Amino acid sequence: MSHDSADGLQWLSDRRAFKGDIDALRAIHPALMSFGTGLHRHGAQQLKQLLN
């Protein structure tokens, strides 16, 4: 990830830019996962490969 991308993500995170109605989203997409669950199930290995 580029430095600019990391800065942008940090900026969004600091301002809690992503505000969603999780209950409404789960009604539309019942399989919606939290970030932690998605990372555990699918993304951790991909991130390890990317960061190594």
PyMOL Python script that loads the backbone (N, CA, C, O; Angstrom):
from pymol import cmd

cmd.read_pdbstr("""\
ATOM      1  N   MET A   1       0.860  -1.165   0.000  1.00  0.00           N
ATOM      2  CA  MET A   1       0.000   0.000   0.000  1.00  0.00           C
ATOM      3  C   MET A   1       0.905   1.226   0.000  1.00  0.00           C
ATOM      4  O   MET A   1       1.900   1.288   0.722  1.00  0.00           O
ATOM      5  N   SER A   2       0.540   2.181  -0.813  1.00  0.00           N
ATOM      6  CA  SER A   2       1.347   3.394  -0.889  1.00  0.00           C
ATOM      7  C   SER A   2       1.157   4.240   0.373  1.00  0.00           C
ATOM      8  O   SER A   2       0.186   4.092   1.115  1.00  0.00           O
ATOM      9  N   HIS A   3       2.110   5.117   0.576  1.00  0.00           N
ATOM     10  CA  HIS A   3       2.037   6.027   1.730  1.00  0.00           C
ATOM     11  C   HIS A   3       0.790   6.905   1.631  1.00  0.00           C
ATOM     12  O   HIS A   3       0.118   7.147   2.634  1.00  0.00           O
ATOM     13  N   ASP A   4       0.480   7.381   0.421  1.00  0.00           N
ATOM     14  CA  ASP A   4      -0.708   8.220   0.233  1.00  0.00           C
ATOM     15  C   ASP A   4      -1.991   7.458   0.547  1.00  0.00           C
ATOM     16  O   ASP A   4      -2.907   8.006   1.161  1.00  0.00           O
ATOM     17  N   SER A   5      -2.060   6.204   0.130  1.00  0.00           N
ATOM     18  CA  SER A   5      -3.247   5.391   0.424  1.00  0.00           C
ATOM     19  C   SER A   5      -3.400   5.187   1.923  1.00  0.00           C
ATOM     20  O   SER A   5      -4.498   5.307   2.465  1.00  0.00           O
ATOM     21  N   ALA A   6      -2.301   4.880   2.583  1.00  0.00           N
ATOM     22  CA  ALA A   6      -2.340   4.686   4.037  1.00  0.00           C
ATOM     23  C   ALA A   6      -2.779   5.969   4.745  1.00  0.00           C
ATOM     24  O   ALA A   6      -3.567   5.923   5.689  1.00  0.00           O
ATOM     25  N   ASP A   7      -2.263   7.115   4.283  1.00  0.00           N
ATOM     26  CA  ASP A   7      -2.666   8.394   4.880  1.00  0.00           C
ATOM     27  C   ASP A   7      -4.159   8.642   4.681  1.00  0.00           C
ATOM     28  O   ASP A   7      -4.840   9.115   5.591  1.00  0.00           O
ATOM     29  N   GLY A   8      -4.667   8.321   3.488  1.00  0.00           N
ATOM     30  CA  GLY A   8      -6.093   8.504   3.211  1.00  0.00           C
ATOM     31  C   GLY A   8      -6.959   7.637   4.085  1.00  0.00           C
ATOM     32  O   GLY A   8      -7.973   8.094   4.612  1.00  0.00           O
ATOM     33  N   LEU A   9      -6.570   6.387   4.243  1.00  0.00           N
ATOM     34  CA  LEU A   9      -7.339   5.483   5.103  1.00  0.00           C
ATOM     35  C   LEU A   9      -7.295   5.939   6.554  1.00  0.00           C
ATOM     36  O   LEU A   9      -8.295   5.858   7.268  1.00  0.00           O
ATOM     37  N   GLN A  10      -6.150   6.412   6.983  1.00  0.00           N
ATOM     38  CA  GLN A  10      -6.039   6.906   8.356  1.00  0.00           C
ATOM     39  C   GLN A  10      -6.927   8.126   8.554  1.00  0.00           C
ATOM     40  O   GLN A  10      -7.581   8.253   9.588  1.00  0.00           O
ATOM     41  N   TRP A  11      -6.956   9.026   7.573  1.00  0.00           N
ATOM     42  CA  TRP A  11      -7.793  10.226   7.634  1.00  0.00           C
ATOM     43  C   TRP A  11      -9.255   9.836   7.776  1.00  0.00           C
ATOM     44  O   TRP A  11      -9.975  10.395   8.605  1.00  0.00           O
ATOM     45  N   LEU A  12      -9.696   8.871   6.962  1.00  0.00           N
ATOM     46  CA  LEU A  12     -11.083   8.423   7.044  1.00  0.00           C
ATOM     47  C   LEU A  12     -11.381   7.774   8.391  1.00  0.00           C
ATOM     48  O   LEU A  12     -12.432   8.010   8.986  1.00  0.00           O
ATOM     49  N   SER A  13     -10.456   6.966   8.859  1.00  0.00           N
ATOM     50  CA  SER A  13     -10.645   6.282  10.135  1.00  0.00           C
ATOM     51  C   SER A  13     -10.719   7.283  11.291  1.00  0.00           C
ATOM     52  O   SER A  13     -11.554   7.145  12.186  1.00  0.00           O
ATOM     53  N   ASP A  14      -9.856   8.274  11.267  1.00  0.00           N
ATOM     54  CA  ASP A  14      -9.836   9.273  12.336  1.00  0.00           C
ATOM     55  C   ASP A  14     -11.147  10.051  12.407  1.00  0.00           C
ATOM     56  O   ASP A  14     -11.553  10.496  13.480  1.00  0.00           O
ATOM     57  N   ARG A  15     -11.792  10.208  11.285  1.00  0.00           N
ATOM     58  CA  ARG A  15     -13.021  10.991  11.235  1.00  0.00           C
ATOM     59  C   ARG A  15     -14.271  10.115  11.238  1.00  0.00           C
ATOM     60  O   ARG A  15     -15.389  10.611  11.096  1.00  0.00           O
ATOM     61  N   ARG A  16     -14.073   8.829  11.398  1.00  0.00           N
ATOM     62  CA  ARG A  16     -15.186   7.876  11.375  1.00  0.00           C
ATOM     63  C   ARG A  16     -16.096   8.154  10.178  1.00  0.00           C
ATOM     64  O   ARG A  16     -17.314   8.282  10.305  1.00  0.00           O
ATOM     65  N   ALA A  17     -15.457   8.242   9.017  1.00  0.00           N
ATOM     66  CA  ALA A  17     -16.153   8.622   7.787  1.00  0.00           C
ATOM     67  C   ALA A  17     -17.154   7.562   7.339  1.00  0.00           C
ATOM     68  O   ALA A  17     -18.114   7.874   6.634  1.00  0.00           O
ATOM     69  N   PHE A  18     -16.942   6.347   7.731  1.00  0.00           N
ATOM     70  CA  PHE A  18     -17.828   5.280   7.287  1.00  0.00           C
ATOM     71  C   PHE A  18     -18.872   5.005   8.356  1.00  0.00           C
ATOM     72  O   PHE A  18     -18.632   4.249   9.298  1.00  0.00           O
ATOM     73  N   LYS A  19     -20.014   5.618   8.202  1.00  0.00           N
ATOM     74  CA  LYS A  19     -21.108   5.408   9.140  1.00  0.00           C
ATOM     75  C   LYS A  19     -22.214   4.693   8.385  1.00  0.00           C
ATOM     76  O   LYS A  19     -22.791   5.243   7.447  1.00  0.00           O
ATOM     77  N   GLY A  20     -22.499   3.500   8.784  1.00  0.00           N
ATOM     78  CA  GLY A  20     -23.544   2.748   8.118  1.00  0.00           C
ATOM     79  C   GLY A  20     -24.521   2.168   9.124  1.00  0.00           C
ATOM     80  O   GLY A  20     -24.188   1.967  10.292  1.00  0.00           O
ATOM     81  N   ASP A  21     -25.710   1.909   8.661  1.00  0.00           N
ATOM     82  CA  ASP A  21     -26.728   1.263   9.482  1.00  0.00           C
ATOM     83  C   ASP A  21     -26.530  -0.248   9.325  1.00  0.00           C
ATOM     84  O   ASP A  21     -27.075  -0.871   8.413  1.00  0.00           O
ATOM     85  N   ILE A  22     -25.747  -0.813  10.225  1.00  0.00           N
ATOM     86  CA  ILE A  22     -25.360  -2.219  10.113  1.00  0.00           C
ATOM     87  C   ILE A  22     -26.576  -3.138  10.131  1.00  0.00           C
ATOM     88  O   ILE A  22     -26.626  -4.102   9.367  1.00  0.00           O
ATOM     89  N   ASP A  23     -27.545  -2.865  10.977  1.00  0.00           N
ATOM     90  CA  ASP A  23     -28.743  -3.710  11.021  1.00  0.00           C
ATOM     91  C   ASP A  23     -29.480  -3.684   9.684  1.00  0.00           C
ATOM     92  O   ASP A  23     -29.935  -4.726   9.212  1.00  0.00           O
ATOM     93  N   ALA A  24     -29.603  -2.514   9.073  1.00  0.00           N
ATOM     94  CA  ALA A  24     -30.269  -2.414   7.769  1.00  0.00           C
ATOM     95  C   ALA A  24     -29.458  -3.135   6.694  1.00  0.00           C
ATOM     96  O   ALA A  24     -30.020  -3.804   5.827  1.00  0.00           O
ATOM     97  N   LEU A  25     -28.140  -2.996   6.757  1.00  0.00           N
ATOM     98  CA  LEU A  25     -27.293  -3.684   5.781  1.00  0.00           C
ATOM     99  C   LEU A  25     -27.394  -5.205   5.929  1.00  0.00           C
ATOM    100  O   LEU A  25     -27.410  -5.926   4.932  1.00  0.00           O
ATOM    101  N   ARG A  26     -27.463  -5.688   7.163  1.00  0.00           N
ATOM    102  CA  ARG A  26     -27.584  -7.129   7.380  1.00  0.00           C
ATOM    103  C   ARG A  26     -28.946  -7.646   6.920  1.00  0.00           C
ATOM    104  O   ARG A  26     -29.056  -8.801   6.511  1.00  0.00           O
ATOM    105  N   ALA A  27     -29.984  -6.811   6.980  1.00  0.00           N
ATOM    106  CA  ALA A  27     -31.295  -7.212   6.468  1.00  0.00           C
ATOM    107  C   ALA A  27     -31.233  -7.426   4.959  1.00  0.00           C
ATOM    108  O   ALA A  27     -31.894  -8.319   4.428  1.00  0.00           O
ATOM    109  N   ILE A  28     -30.441  -6.607   4.270  1.00  0.00           N
ATOM    110  CA  ILE A  28     -30.276  -6.738   2.827  1.00  0.00           C
ATOM    111  C   ILE A  28     -29.306  -7.864   2.490  1.00  0.00           C
ATOM    112  O   ILE A  28     -29.524  -8.613   1.537  1.00  0.00           O
ATOM    113  N   HIS A  29     -28.236  -7.984   3.270  1.00  0.00           N
ATOM    114  CA  HIS A  29     -27.168  -8.953   3.008  1.00  0.00           C
ATOM    115  C   HIS A  29     -26.847  -9.705   4.305  1.00  0.00           C
ATOM    116  O   HIS A  29     -25.921  -9.336   5.028  1.00  0.00           O
ATOM    117  N   PRO A  30     -27.619 -10.766   4.595  1.00  0.00           N
ATOM    118  CA  PRO A  30     -27.467 -11.466   5.878  1.00  0.00           C
ATOM    119  C   PRO A  30     -26.071 -12.027   6.148  1.00  0.00           C
ATOM    120  O   PRO A  30     -25.706 -12.238   7.305  1.00  0.00           O
ATOM    121  N   ALA A  31     -25.294 -12.267   5.107  1.00  0.00           N
ATOM    122  CA  ALA A  31     -23.956 -12.834   5.295  1.00  0.00           C
ATOM    123  C   ALA A  31     -22.890 -11.774   5.572  1.00  0.00           C
ATOM    124  O   ALA A  31     -21.702 -12.089   5.624  1.00  0.00           O
ATOM    125  N   LEU A  32     -23.309 -10.523   5.749  1.00  0.00           N
ATOM    126  CA  LEU A  32     -22.371  -9.437   6.016  1.00  0.00           C
ATOM    127  C   LEU A  32     -21.513  -9.775   7.230  1.00  0.00           C
ATOM    128  O   LEU A  32     -22.024 -10.178   8.275  1.00  0.00           O
ATOM    129  N   MET A  33     -20.218  -9.608   7.079  1.00  0.00           N
ATOM    130  CA  MET A  33     -19.285  -9.920   8.161  1.00  0.00           C
ATOM    131  C   MET A  33     -18.668  -8.640   8.702  1.00  0.00           C
ATOM    132  O   MET A  33     -18.599  -7.622   8.012  1.00  0.00           O
ATOM    133  N   SER A  34     -18.229  -8.711   9.930  1.00  0.00           N
ATOM    134  CA  SER A  34     -17.434  -7.618  10.474  1.00  0.00           C
ATOM    135  C   SER A  34     -16.056  -7.664   9.808  1.00  0.00           C
ATOM    136  O   SER A  34     -15.687  -8.667   9.198  1.00  0.00           O
ATOM    137  N   PHE A  35     -15.312  -6.586   9.930  1.00  0.00           N
ATOM    138  CA  PHE A  35     -13.965  -6.564   9.369  1.00  0.00           C
ATOM    139  C   PHE A  35     -13.130  -7.694   9.960  1.00  0.00           C
ATOM    140  O   PHE A  35     -12.420  -8.395   9.240  1.00  0.00           O
ATOM    141  N   GLY A  36     -13.223  -7.865  11.279  1.00  0.00           N
ATOM    142  CA  GLY A  36     -12.434  -8.902  11.942  1.00  0.00           C
ATOM    143  C   GLY A  36     -12.770 -10.303  11.462  1.00  0.00           C
ATOM    144  O   GLY A  36     -11.878 -11.124  11.251  1.00  0.00           O
ATOM    145  N   THR A  37     -14.058 -10.577  11.288  1.00  0.00           N
ATOM    146  CA  THR A  37     -14.477 -11.890  10.806  1.00  0.00           C
ATOM    147  C   THR A  37     -14.010 -12.110   9.375  1.00  0.00           C
ATOM    148  O   THR A  37     -13.495 -13.178   9.043  1.00  0.00           O
ATOM    149  N   GLY A  38     -14.190 -11.105   8.529  1.00  0.00           N
ATOM    150  CA  GLY A  38     -13.742 -11.225   7.141  1.00  0.00           C
ATOM    151  C   GLY A  38     -12.240 -11.427   7.050  1.00  0.00           C
ATOM    152  O   GLY A  38     -11.759 -12.226   6.247  1.00  0.00           O
ATOM    153  N   LEU A  39     -11.504 -10.702   7.875  1.00  0.00           N
ATOM    154  CA  LEU A  39     -10.052 -10.856   7.900  1.00  0.00           C
ATOM    155  C   LEU A  39      -9.679 -12.262   8.347  1.00  0.00           C
ATOM    156  O   LEU A  39      -8.811 -12.901   7.752  1.00  0.00           O
ATOM    157  N   HIS A  40     -10.330 -12.734   9.384  1.00  0.00           N
ATOM    158  CA  HIS A  40     -10.038 -14.075   9.900  1.00  0.00           C
ATOM    159  C   HIS A  40     -10.349 -15.152   8.860  1.00  0.00           C
ATOM    160  O   HIS A  40      -9.560 -16.077   8.667  1.00  0.00           O
ATOM    161  N   ARG A  41     -11.481 -15.033   8.198  1.00  0.00           N
ATOM    162  CA  ARG A  41     -11.917 -16.064   7.255  1.00  0.00           C
ATOM    163  C   ARG A  41     -11.217 -16.003   5.909  1.00  0.00           C
ATOM    164  O   ARG A  41     -10.945 -17.039   5.302  1.00  0.00           O
ATOM    165  N   HIS A  42     -10.920 -14.784   5.433  1.00  0.00           N
ATOM    166  CA  HIS A  42     -10.474 -14.672   4.053  1.00  0.00           C
ATOM    167  C   HIS A  42      -9.213 -13.841   3.846  1.00  0.00           C
ATOM    168  O   HIS A  42      -8.413 -14.135   2.958  1.00  0.00           O
ATOM    169  N   GLY A  43      -9.038 -12.829   4.643  1.00  0.00           N
ATOM    170  CA  GLY A  43      -8.040 -11.837   4.286  1.00  0.00           C
ATOM    171  C   GLY A  43      -6.689 -11.936   4.950  1.00  0.00           C
ATOM    172  O   GLY A  43      -5.715 -11.392   4.429  1.00  0.00           O
ATOM    173  N   ALA A  44      -6.594 -12.598   6.062  1.00  0.00           N
ATOM    174  CA  ALA A  44      -5.336 -12.596   6.806  1.00  0.00           C
ATOM    175  C   ALA A  44      -4.187 -13.150   5.967  1.00  0.00           C
ATOM    176  O   ALA A  44      -3.108 -12.559   5.936  1.00  0.00           O
ATOM    177  N   GLN A  45      -4.398 -14.249   5.304  1.00  0.00           N
ATOM    178  CA  GLN A  45      -3.340 -14.847   4.495  1.00  0.00           C
ATOM    179  C   GLN A  45      -2.971 -13.933   3.335  1.00  0.00           C
ATOM    180  O   GLN A  45      -1.793 -13.785   3.010  1.00  0.00           O
ATOM    181  N   GLN A  46      -3.964 -13.326   2.714  1.00  0.00           N
ATOM    182  CA  GLN A  46      -3.688 -12.413   1.601  1.00  0.00           C
ATOM    183  C   GLN A  46      -2.892 -11.204   2.079  1.00  0.00           C
ATOM    184  O   GLN A  46      -1.971 -10.762   1.392  1.00  0.00           O
ATOM    185  N   LEU A  47      -3.232 -10.668   3.238  1.00  0.00           N
ATOM    186  CA  LEU A  47      -2.472  -9.540   3.775  1.00  0.00           C
ATOM    187  C   LEU A  47      -1.058  -9.931   4.129  1.00  0.00           C
ATOM    188  O   LEU A  47      -0.127  -9.160   3.897  1.00  0.00           O
ATOM    189  N   LYS A  48      -0.878 -11.112   4.684  1.00  0.00           N
ATOM    190  CA  LYS A  48       0.471 -11.582   5.009  1.00  0.00           C
ATOM    191  C   LYS A  48       1.315 -11.651   3.757  1.00  0.00           C
ATOM    192  O   LYS A  48       2.474 -11.237   3.762  1.00  0.00           O
ATOM    193  N   GLN A  49       0.740 -12.176   2.676  1.00  0.00           N
ATOM    194  CA  GLN A  49       1.494 -12.278   1.418  1.00  0.00           C
ATOM    195  C   GLN A  49       1.825 -10.890   0.870  1.00  0.00           C
ATOM    196  O   GLN A  49       2.926 -10.660   0.370  1.00  0.00           O
ATOM    197  N   LEU A  50       0.872  -9.975   0.967  1.00  0.00           N
ATOM    198  CA  LEU A  50       1.049  -8.631   0.457  1.00  0.00           C
ATOM    199  C   LEU A  50       2.134  -7.884   1.235  1.00  0.00           C
ATOM    200  O   LEU A  50       2.931  -7.153   0.648  1.00  0.00           O
ATOM    201  N   LEU A  51       2.161  -8.068   2.544  1.00  0.00           N
ATOM    202  CA  LEU A  51       3.077  -7.317   3.387  1.00  0.00           C
ATOM    203  C   LEU A  51       4.461  -7.936   3.492  1.00  0.00           C
ATOM    204  O   LEU A  51       5.383  -7.296   3.999  1.00  0.00           O
ATOM    205  N   ASN A  52       4.623  -9.148   3.031  1.00  0.00           N
ATOM    206  CA  ASN A  52       5.958  -9.792   3.094  1.00  0.00           C
ATOM    207  C   ASN A  52       6.769  -9.504   1.885  1.00  0.00           C
ATOM    208  O   ASN A  52       7.906  -9.966   1.779  1.00  0.00           O
TER     209      ASN A  52
END
""", "prot")
cmd.dss("prot")
cmd.show_as("cartoon", "prot")
cmd.util.cbc("prot")
cmd.orient("prot")
